């Protein structure tokens, strides 16, 4: 093929130009996009299932003589006389979990374990001394691994927290591994492996026989879960045209938010084994994706597998009812033959042909040798870490909200949908750079404002009086909650934008791996989030002020990044530098 012909073929093979012919988001893409979104529902639920399966239920000591073995009442009127605890400003008593007052021997019946008359369960029947207990009364029908393997009381809290640590460790390993494997072996196959692995390890987790096996399967489940969303995102972005990229990334996040919120339905599945099975068995149906979902055309083109890419393009054009030129399809076969001929010539001349998987390392070396890309990706790493710290930090603070924890959890997850919608609006109206910066600055302003309102809360005039003369809510309370929700909305929008922005700055050959590295780095940031609230012991608004400061720095740094809105996805490192 002559040089002009080769250049023409190369131009024709630009996939964004091909999409202009077959449709940027036709019936073919819509069907496949829906298919890749469905597993994300279960990946989102599996990623947070440990909050309920390894959560600590509400419980207190069983009090012999007062509690009936058959009909137990966690919040009985006499509990404050028999069990130590604390009173809230609203007059609500919270009993301690593993201590009870020692019964006054002079008031015991001949059979001390028989049920006392209700009047006998009062303060004069107990001493001020306390004792540990081994039998408990629970505040709900919820059953977690706490009851399963006897992990009550403070000395066992680390075991429950360690489940989360193992989960995050699995996410770190799985995110990096799945990204690299997807760049080397293909998006589709690794995506399917992650889904099936997530399902099988989830089922194994439900069948765990002890705490140790539960930890191992929790780690493995996180490894599989961590690859589902990033790969679904990459496949979704790579199958659509430039004008539909933000849509493909944002709608995927809707599915993720709904998947998280579905965990709130665990109020109807009180046993942790049942919950884990319900979350893990349905994804096994995705085995059929091997025949239903095609490989990424961009990845096939990057690997010089043009004949396979051409077959998918022909099928997409047929389903979308669009015509595609004969010359374009002929160029796929011709360029593949040219590539094979070039490899044979190199072999005959004693020159080792470049292996397909070596392209990834060559691209990485090119990136490492370019100061412009190193600076850009360093800024992206920082922004990813800040997003994770602030996002999970605000989520942890949300647990202080009163009310039903299942409903609260669902609402905190669903509030992300307006955040993703805001990101979609920003992406379309402002472009990638201003969308990212604006989301982070919105979060920064609301976090700082919430911190100062928290500091000045005691000086506010109450909005309404509560029961028995106590102030149930103040204007400051409502304002803090409102600012919190706006801050969560802002950081959610930022998280959605950074995925799109990062993918559009990475060359095709390392796109999955690049997004995977960024996401992995963010997981390390997430590990710091639980420690940030401890700063409140030194200065109450300090956590919120820190979140605001980090978001401000990240928002300003994001202005140094190039704009990628309505630009073609870079296929090579040179194209990435030219953005």
C-alpha positions as CSV (number, residue, x, y, z in Angstrom):
1,X,0.0,0.0,0.0
2,X,1.4,3.4,-1.0
3,X,2.0,6.1,1.7
4,X,-1.0,8.2,0.6
5,X,-3.2,5.1,0.6
6,X,-1.9,4.1,4.0
7,X,-2.6,7.6,5.4
8,X,-6.1,7.5,4.0
9,X,-6.8,4.1,5.5
10,X,-5.5,5.3,8.8
11,X,-7.8,8.3,8.7
12,X,-10.7,6.0,7.8
13,X,-9.9,3.7,10.7
14,X,-10.3,6.5,13.2
15,X,-13.1,5.0,15.3
16,X,-14.8,8.3,16.1
17,X,-15.2,8.8,12.3
18,X,-16.6,5.3,12.0
19,X,-19.1,6.0,14.8
20,X,-20.3,9.0,12.8
21,X,-21.3,6.6,10.0
22,X,-22.8,3.8,12.1
23,X,-24.3,6.0,14.9
24,X,-22.8,7.4,18.1
25,X,-25.4,5.7,20.3
26,X,-27.7,3.6,18.2
27,X,-29.8,0.6,19.0
28,X,-26.7,-1.6,19.0
29,X,-24.9,0.5,21.6
30,X,-28.0,1.1,23.7
31,X,-28.6,-2.7,24.1
32,X,-25.0,-3.4,25.0
33,X,-24.8,-0.4,27.3
34,X,-27.8,-1.7,29.3
35,X,-26.2,-5.1,29.5
36,X,-23.0,-3.8,31.0
37,X,-24.9,-1.5,33.4
38,X,-26.9,-4.4,35.0
39,X,-23.9,-6.1,36.7
40,X,-22.9,-2.7,38.2
41,X,-26.1,-2.8,40.4
42,X,-24.7,-6.0,42.1
43,X,-21.1,-4.8,42.1
44,X,-22.3,-1.6,44.0
45,X,-24.3,-3.7,46.5
46,X,-21.4,-6.2,47.0
47,X,-18.9,-3.4,47.5
48,X,-20.9,-2.2,50.6
49,X,-22.6,-5.4,51.8
50,X,-20.1,-5.8,54.7
51,X,-21.6,-2.7,56.3
52,X,-24.6,-4.9,57.1
53,X,-23.2,-8.5,57.1
54,X,-20.4,-7.5,59.5
55,X,-22.3,-4.7,61.2
56,X,-22.8,-4.5,64.9
57,X,-26.5,-4.8,65.8
58,X,-28.1,-3.0,68.7
59,X,-27.9,-5.1,71.9
60,X,-27.6,-5.0,75.7
61,X,-27.1,-7.5,78.5
62,X,-29.8,-10.0,79.3
63,X,-31.0,-9.4,82.9
64,X,-32.1,-12.5,84.7
65,X,-35.3,-12.1,86.5
66,X,-36.3,-9.1,84.5
67,X,-36.0,-10.3,80.9
68,X,-38.2,-13.0,79.7
69,X,-36.3,-15.7,77.8
70,X,-39.2,-16.0,75.3
71,X,-40.4,-12.4,74.9
72,X,-37.5,-10.0,75.2
73,X,-37.9,-6.2,75.1
74,X,-34.7,-4.3,74.4
75,X,-36.2,-0.9,75.4
76,X,-38.2,-1.9,78.4
77,X,-38.9,0.8,81.0
78,X,-36.8,-0.8,83.7
79,X,-33.6,-1.2,81.6
80,X,-32.0,2.0,83.0
81,X,-32.2,0.6,86.5
82,X,-30.6,-2.7,85.6
83,X,-28.1,-1.7,83.0
84,X,-25.6,1.2,83.0
85,X,-25.8,3.6,80.1
86,X,-26.1,7.2,79.1
87,X,-29.0,9.7,78.7
88,X,-29.3,12.0,75.7
89,X,-30.4,15.6,76.0
90,X,-33.8,14.5,74.6
91,X,-34.2,12.0,77.4
92,X,-33.4,8.8,75.5
93,X,-31.5,6.1,77.3
94,X,-28.8,4.1,75.6
95,X,-27.7,1.0,77.6
96,X,-24.2,-0.3,77.5
97,X,-23.6,-3.4,75.5
98,X,-21.8,-5.9,77.8
99,X,-22.3,-4.7,81.4
100,X,-25.2,-4.9,83.8
101,X,-25.7,-4.0,87.5
102,X,-25.2,-6.7,90.0
103,X,-28.5,-7.8,91.6
104,X,-29.0,-7.0,95.3
105,X,-28.9,-10.4,97.0
106,X,-31.3,-9.4,99.7
107,X,-34.1,-9.0,97.0
108,X,-33.4,-12.2,95.2
109,X,-36.1,-14.9,95.2
110,X,-35.4,-18.5,96.2
111,X,-35.2,-19.2,92.4
112,X,-33.2,-16.2,91.2
113,X,-33.6,-17.0,87.5
114,X,-37.4,-16.9,87.6
115,X,-39.1,-13.8,86.2
116,X,-39.6,-11.1,88.8
117,X,-42.7,-9.0,89.1
118,X,-42.3,-5.8,87.0
119,X,-42.1,-3.7,90.1
120,X,-39.1,-5.6,91.4
121,X,-37.0,-4.6,88.3
122,X,-36.2,-1.2,89.8
123,X,-33.1,0.6,91.1
124,X,-33.3,-0.7,94.7
125,X,-33.0,-4.3,93.4
126,X,-29.5,-3.6,92.0
127,X,-26.2,-2.4,93.4
128,X,-23.9,0.1,91.8
129,X,-21.4,-2.6,90.9
130,X,-21.4,-4.0,87.4
131,X,-20.6,-7.4,85.9
132,X,-19.9,-8.7,82.4
133,X,-22.6,-10.8,80.7
134,X,-22.6,-13.5,78.1
135,X,-26.2,-13.4,77.1
136,X,-27.8,-10.6,75.2
137,X,-31.0,-9.0,74.2
138,X,-31.2,-7.5,70.7
139,X,-33.0,-4.4,69.5
140,X,-34.1,-5.9,66.2
141,X,-34.3,-9.2,64.3
142,X,-31.1,-8.3,62.4
143,X,-28.6,-11.1,62.5
144,X,-25.0,-10.5,61.5
145,X,-21.7,-12.3,62.0
146,X,-21.7,-10.8,65.5
147,X,-24.3,-13.3,66.7
148,X,-23.0,-16.0,64.3
149,X,-19.5,-16.2,65.8
150,X,-20.0,-14.5,69.2
151,X,-18.2,-11.2,68.5
152,X,-20.1,-9.0,70.9
153,X,-18.5,-6.3,73.2
154,X,-15.7,-3.8,72.6
155,X,-12.8,-6.2,72.6
156,X,-14.2,-7.7,69.4
157,X,-14.9,-4.4,67.6
158,X,-11.5,-4.6,65.8
159,X,-12.6,-7.8,64.2
160,X,-15.6,-6.1,62.6
161,X,-13.5,-3.2,61.5
162,X,-10.9,-5.6,60.1
163,X,-13.5,-6.9,57.6
164,X,-13.5,-3.4,56.1
165,X,-9.7,-3.3,56.0
166,X,-9.7,-6.7,54.1
167,X,-12.4,-5.3,51.8
168,X,-10.3,-2.2,50.9
169,X,-7.2,-4.4,50.5
170,X,-9.1,-6.5,48.0
171,X,-10.2,-3.4,46.1
172,X,-6.7,-2.1,45.8
173,X,-5.4,-5.4,44.4
174,X,-8.4,-6.0,42.1
175,X,-8.6,-2.5,40.7
176,X,-5.0,-2.5,39.6
177,X,-5.0,-6.1,38.4
178,X,-8.2,-5.8,36.4
179,X,-7.1,-2.7,34.6
180,X,-3.8,-4.2,33.5
181,X,-5.4,-7.5,32.4
182,X,-8.1,-5.7,30.5
183,X,-5.5,-3.8,28.5
184,X,-3.6,-7.0,27.7
185,X,-6.4,-9.6,27.2
186,X,-9.4,-7.5,26.3
187,X,-12.1,-5.6,28.1
188,X,-14.9,-8.1,27.6
189,X,-13.2,-11.2,28.9
190,X,-11.8,-9.6,32.0
191,X,-15.1,-7.9,32.7
192,X,-16.9,-11.3,32.6
193,X,-14.3,-13.0,34.8
194,X,-14.7,-10.2,37.4
195,X,-18.5,-10.6,37.4
196,X,-18.4,-14.4,37.8
197,X,-15.6,-14.2,40.4
198,X,-17.5,-11.7,42.4
199,X,-20.6,-13.9,42.3
200,X,-18.8,-17.1,43.3
201,X,-16.8,-15.5,46.1
202,X,-20.0,-13.8,47.3
203,X,-21.8,-17.2,47.5
204,X,-18.7,-18.6,49.3
205,X,-18.8,-15.7,51.7
206,X,-22.4,-16.6,52.6
207,X,-21.4,-20.2,53.2
208,X,-18.4,-19.2,55.5
209,X,-17.9,-21.6,58.4
210,X,-15.9,-19.3,60.6
211,X,-14.6,-15.8,60.9
212,X,-11.3,-16.6,59.2
213,X,-13.0,-18.0,56.1
214,X,-15.3,-15.0,56.0
215,X,-12.3,-12.7,55.9
216,X,-10.7,-14.6,53.1
217,X,-13.8,-14.6,50.9
218,X,-14.5,-11.0,51.7
219,X,-11.0,-10.2,50.4
220,X,-11.5,-12.3,47.2
221,X,-15.0,-10.9,46.7
222,X,-13.6,-7.3,46.8
223,X,-11.0,-8.3,44.2
224,X,-13.7,-9.4,41.8
225,X,-16.1,-6.5,42.6
226,X,-13.4,-3.9,42.1
227,X,-13.1,-4.7,38.4
228,X,-16.8,-4.6,37.4
229,X,-17.5,-0.9,37.6
230,X,-14.2,0.4,36.0
231,X,-14.4,-2.0,33.1
232,X,-18.1,-1.3,32.6
233,X,-17.1,2.4,32.5
234,X,-14.3,1.8,30.0
235,X,-16.4,-0.4,27.7
236,X,-19.3,2.2,27.9
237,X,-17.0,5.1,27.0
238,X,-15.2,3.3,24.2
239,X,-18.4,2.2,22.4
240,X,-19.9,5.6,21.9
241,X,-19.1,8.8,20.1
242,X,-17.6,12.0,21.5
243,X,-21.0,13.7,22.1
244,X,-22.3,10.7,24.1
245,X,-19.3,10.0,26.4
246,X,-20.5,12.0,29.4
247,X,-23.9,10.4,29.1
248,X,-22.4,6.9,29.1
249,X,-20.4,7.6,32.2
250,X,-23.1,9.4,34.2
251,X,-25.9,6.9,33.5
252,X,-23.6,4.1,34.7
253,X,-23.3,6.0,38.0
254,X,-27.1,6.1,38.3
255,X,-27.0,2.3,38.3
256,X,-24.2,2.3,40.9
257,X,-26.1,4.6,43.2
258,X,-29.3,2.5,42.9
259,X,-27.3,-0.6,43.6
260,X,-25.9,0.9,46.8
261,X,-29.4,2.0,47.8
262,X,-30.7,-1.6,47.3
263,X,-28.8,-2.6,50.4
264,X,-31.4,-0.6,52.3
265,X,-33.8,-3.4,51.4
266,X,-31.8,-5.7,53.8
267,X,-34.4,-4.6,56.4
268,X,-36.5,-7.4,54.8
269,X,-33.5,-9.8,54.8
270,X,-32.5,-9.9,58.5
271,X,-30.1,-12.8,58.2
272,X,-26.7,-11.9,56.8
273,X,-26.4,-15.2,54.9
274,X,-29.6,-14.6,53.0
275,X,-28.5,-11.0,52.1
276,X,-25.2,-12.1,50.7
277,X,-26.8,-14.9,48.6
278,X,-29.4,-12.5,47.2
279,X,-26.6,-10.1,46.1
280,X,-24.3,-12.9,44.7
281,X,-26.4,-15.4,42.9
282,X,-28.1,-13.2,40.2
283,X,-24.8,-12.0,38.6
284,X,-24.1,-15.6,37.6
285,X,-26.6,-15.1,34.7
286,X,-24.0,-12.7,33.2
287,X,-22.1,-15.8,31.9
288,X,-24.4,-15.3,28.8
289,X,-22.6,-12.1,28.1
290,X,-19.8,-14.1,26.5
291,X,-22.2,-14.4,23.5
292,X,-24.2,-11.2,24.0
293,X,-21.6,-8.4,24.6
294,X,-18.9,-7.7,21.9
295,X,-15.3,-6.8,22.6
296,X,-14.3,-3.1,22.6
297,X,-13.7,-2.1,19.0
298,X,-11.1,0.5,20.1
299,X,-9.1,-2.2,21.9
300,X,-9.3,-4.5,18.9
301,X,-8.0,-1.7,16.7
302,X,-5.2,-0.9,19.1
303,X,-4.2,-4.5,19.0
304,X,-4.3,-4.6,15.2
305,X,-7.2,-7.1,15.2
306,X,-9.0,-5.2,12.5
307,X,-10.9,-8.1,11.0
308,X,-12.7,-8.8,14.3
309,X,-13.3,-5.1,14.7
310,X,-14.8,-4.9,11.2
311,X,-17.2,-7.8,12.0
312,X,-18.5,-5.9,15.1
313,X,-18.8,-2.7,13.1
314,X,-20.8,-4.4,10.4
315,X,-23.1,-5.9,13.0
316,X,-23.5,-2.5,14.7
317,X,-24.3,-0.8,11.4
318,X,-26.9,-3.5,10.6
319,X,-28.6,-3.2,14.0
320,X,-28.5,0.6,13.8
321,X,-29.9,0.5,10.3
322,X,-27.0,2.6,9.0
323,X,-25.0,2.2,5.8
324,X,-21.2,1.9,5.9
325,X,-18.9,2.3,2.9
326,X,-17.4,-0.7,1.2
327,X,-14.0,1.0,1.1
328,X,-14.0,1.3,4.9
329,X,-14.6,-2.4,5.5
330,X,-12.0,-3.3,2.9
331,X,-9.4,-1.2,4.7
332,X,-9.8,-3.3,7.9
333,X,-8.8,-6.5,6.1
334,X,-6.1,-4.8,4.1
335,X,-4.4,-3.2,7.1
336,X,-4.5,-6.4,9.0
337,X,-2.8,-8.2,6.1
338,X,-0.2,-5.3,5.9
339,X,0.5,-5.7,9.6
340,X,1.0,-9.5,9.2
341,X,3.3,-9.0,6.3
342,X,5.4,-6.5,8.2
343,X,5.8,-8.9,11.1
344,X,6.9,-11.7,8.7
345,X,9.5,-9.4,7.0
346,X,10.9,-8.5,10.4
347,X,11.2,-12.1,11.3
348,X,13.0,-12.9,8.1
349,X,15.4,-10.1,8.7
350,X,16.2,-11.4,12.2
351,X,14.4,-8.6,13.9
352,X,12.1,-9.6,16.7
353,X,8.6,-8.5,16.1
354,X,7.0,-6.4,18.8
355,X,4.8,-8.5,20.9
356,X,1.3,-7.3,21.4
357,X,1.6,-7.1,25.2
358,X,4.8,-5.1,24.9
359,X,2.8,-2.2,23.5
360,X,1.5,-1.5,27.0
361,X,5.0,-1.2,28.4
362,X,6.3,0.9,25.5
363,X,3.4,3.3,26.1
364,X,4.2,3.4,29.8
365,X,7.8,4.2,29.0
366,X,6.8,7.0,26.6
367,X,4.5,8.5,29.3
368,X,7.3,8.2,31.9
369,X,9.6,10.2,29.6
370,X,7.2,13.0,29.0
371,X,7.1,15.7,31.6
372,X,3.8,17.1,30.4
373,X,2.0,13.8,30.9
374,X,3.7,13.1,34.2
375,X,2.6,16.5,35.6
376,X,-1.0,15.9,34.3
377,X,-1.3,12.4,35.8
378,X,0.2,13.6,39.1
379,X,-2.5,16.2,39.4
380,X,-5.1,13.5,38.5
381,X,-3.7,11.2,41.2
382,X,-4.0,14.0,43.8
383,X,-7.6,14.8,42.7
384,X,-8.6,11.1,42.8
385,X,-7.2,10.8,46.4
386,X,-9.0,13.9,47.6
387,X,-12.2,12.7,46.0
388,X,-12.0,9.4,47.9
389,X,-11.1,11.0,51.3
390,X,-13.9,13.6,51.1
391,X,-16.5,11.3,49.7
392,X,-16.0,8.5,52.2
393,X,-15.4,11.0,55.0
394,X,-18.7,12.7,54.4
395,X,-20.4,9.3,54.1
396,X,-19.0,8.3,57.6
397,X,-20.3,11.5,59.1
398,X,-23.8,10.7,57.7
399,X,-24.0,7.8,60.1
400,X,-24.6,10.3,62.9
401,X,-28.0,11.1,61.4
402,X,-30.8,9.8,63.6
403,X,-33.6,7.6,62.4
404,X,-33.9,4.2,60.7
405,X,-30.4,3.2,59.6
406,X,-31.6,1.3,56.5
407,X,-33.7,4.2,55.3
408,X,-30.8,6.7,56.0
409,X,-28.4,4.5,54.2
410,X,-30.6,4.3,51.1
411,X,-31.2,8.1,51.1
412,X,-27.5,8.9,51.5
413,X,-26.9,6.7,48.4
414,X,-29.8,8.0,46.4
415,X,-28.7,11.6,47.0
416,X,-25.8,10.8,44.7
417,X,-28.2,10.7,41.7
418,X,-28.7,14.5,41.8
419,X,-24.9,14.8,42.1
420,X,-24.4,12.7,39.0
421,X,-27.1,14.7,37.2
422,X,-25.2,17.9,38.1
423,X,-22.1,16.4,36.7
424,X,-23.9,15.5,33.5
425,X,-25.1,19.1,33.2
426,X,-21.7,20.5,34.0
427,X,-20.0,18.2,31.5
428,X,-22.3,19.3,28.7
429,X,-22.4,23.0,29.5
430,X,-19.0,23.8,31.0
431,X,-16.7,21.1,29.6
432,X,-14.5,18.7,31.6
433,X,-12.1,21.1,33.3
434,X,-14.6,23.6,34.6
435,X,-17.1,20.8,35.6
436,X,-14.4,19.2,37.8
437,X,-13.2,22.4,39.3
438,X,-16.7,23.7,39.9
439,X,-17.8,20.5,41.6
440,X,-14.8,20.5,43.9
441,X,-15.2,24.2,44.8
442,X,-18.9,23.7,45.5
443,X,-18.0,20.9,48.0
444,X,-15.2,23.1,49.5
445,X,-17.5,26.1,50.1
446,X,-20.3,24.0,51.7
447,X,-17.9,22.0,53.9
448,X,-16.2,25.1,55.2
449,X,-19.5,26.8,55.8
450,X,-20.8,23.7,57.6
451,X,-17.8,23.7,59.8
452,X,-18.3,27.3,60.9
453,X,-22.0,26.7,61.4
454,X,-21.2,23.8,63.6
455,X,-18.8,26.0,65.6
456,X,-21.4,28.7,66.1
457,X,-24.3,26.3,66.6
458,X,-24.8,27.0,70.3
459,X,-25.5,30.7,69.7
460,X,-28.4,30.1,67.3
461,X,-32.0,30.7,68.2
462,X,-34.1,27.5,68.0
463,X,-36.5,27.2,65.1
464,X,-39.0,25.3,67.2
465,X,-39.3,23.9,70.7
466,X,-39.3,20.2,71.3
467,X,-41.0,18.0,73.8
468,X,-40.9,18.9,77.5
469,X,-39.3,22.2,76.8
470,X,-36.2,20.8,75.1
471,X,-35.1,22.1,71.7
472,X,-35.4,19.2,69.3
473,X,-34.1,21.1,66.3
474,X,-32.4,24.4,65.8
475,X,-31.9,26.5,62.7
476,X,-28.3,25.5,62.8
477,X,-29.2,21.8,62.8
478,X,-31.2,22.2,59.6
479,X,-28.5,24.3,58.0
480,X,-25.7,21.8,58.8
481,X,-27.8,19.0,57.3
482,X,-28.5,21.1,54.2
483,X,-24.9,22.0,53.7
484,X,-23.8,18.4,54.3
485,X,-26.1,17.2,51.5
486,X,-24.9,19.9,49.1
487,X,-21.3,19.0,49.9
488,X,-22.0,15.3,49.3
489,X,-23.7,16.3,46.0
490,X,-20.6,18.3,45.0
491,X,-18.1,15.6,45.7
492,X,-20.3,13.0,44.0
493,X,-20.4,15.2,40.9
494,X,-16.6,15.5,41.1
495,X,-16.2,11.7,41.3
496,X,-18.3,11.3,38.2
497,X,-16.4,13.9,36.2
498,X,-13.0,12.6,37.1
499,X,-13.7,9.2,35.6
500,X,-14.7,10.7,32.3
501,X,-11.8,13.3,32.4
502,X,-9.2,10.7,33.2
503,X,-10.4,8.2,30.5
504,X,-10.3,11.0,27.9
505,X,-6.7,11.9,28.8
506,X,-5.3,8.3,28.5
507,X,-4.2,6.7,25.3
508,X,-6.2,3.7,24.3
509,X,-3.5,1.1,24.8
510,X,-3.2,2.0,28.6
511,X,-6.7,3.5,29.2
512,X,-8.0,0.7,31.4
513,X,-4.7,0.4,33.3
514,X,-4.5,4.1,33.7
515,X,-8.0,4.5,35.1
516,X,-7.2,1.4,37.3
517,X,-4.1,3.0,38.7
518,X,-6.0,6.2,39.5
519,X,-8.8,4.3,41.1
520,X,-6.3,2.2,43.1
521,X,-4.6,5.3,44.4
522,X,-8.1,6.6,45.4
523,X,-8.6,3.5,47.5
524,X,-5.5,4.4,49.6
525,X,-7.1,7.8,50.1
526,X,-10.3,6.1,51.2
527,X,-8.4,4.2,53.9
528,X,-7.5,7.6,55.5
529,X,-11.1,8.7,55.6
530,X,-12.1,6.9,58.9
531,X,-9.3,8.6,60.8
532,X,-10.3,12.2,59.8
533,X,-13.3,12.4,62.2
534,X,-10.9,11.8,65.1
535,X,-9.6,15.3,64.5
536,X,-12.9,16.6,66.0
537,X,-11.6,15.7,69.5
538,X,-9.1,18.6,69.1
539,X,-11.3,21.1,67.3
540,X,-14.9,20.2,66.5
541,X,-15.2,21.6,62.9
542,X,-11.7,20.6,61.9
543,X,-12.8,17.5,59.8
544,X,-15.2,19.6,57.7
545,X,-12.6,22.4,57.4
546,X,-10.0,19.8,56.3
547,X,-12.4,18.4,53.7
548,X,-13.1,22.0,52.4
549,X,-9.3,22.8,52.2
550,X,-8.5,19.6,50.3
551,X,-11.4,20.2,47.9
552,X,-10.2,23.8,47.3
553,X,-6.7,22.7,46.5
554,X,-7.9,20.0,44.2
555,X,-10.4,22.3,42.5
556,X,-7.7,24.9,41.7
557,X,-5.2,22.3,40.5
558,X,-7.8,20.9,38.1
559,X,-7.7,24.2,36.2
560,X,-4.2,23.3,35.0
561,X,-5.4,20.2,33.1
562,X,-6.3,20.3,29.3
563,X,-9.8,20.5,28.1
564,X,-11.0,17.2,26.4
565,X,-14.6,18.1,25.6
566,X,-15.7,17.1,22.1
567,X,-12.1,15.9,21.3
568,X,-11.4,12.5,19.9
569,X,-10.1,9.9,22.4
570,X,-6.3,9.7,22.1
571,X,-5.2,6.3,20.7
572,X,-1.5,7.0,21.1
573,X,0.8,8.7,23.6
574,X,1.5,11.4,21.0
575,X,-2.2,12.2,20.7
576,X,-2.5,12.3,24.5
577,X,0.3,14.9,24.7
578,X,-1.3,17.0,22.0
579,X,-4.5,17.5,24.0
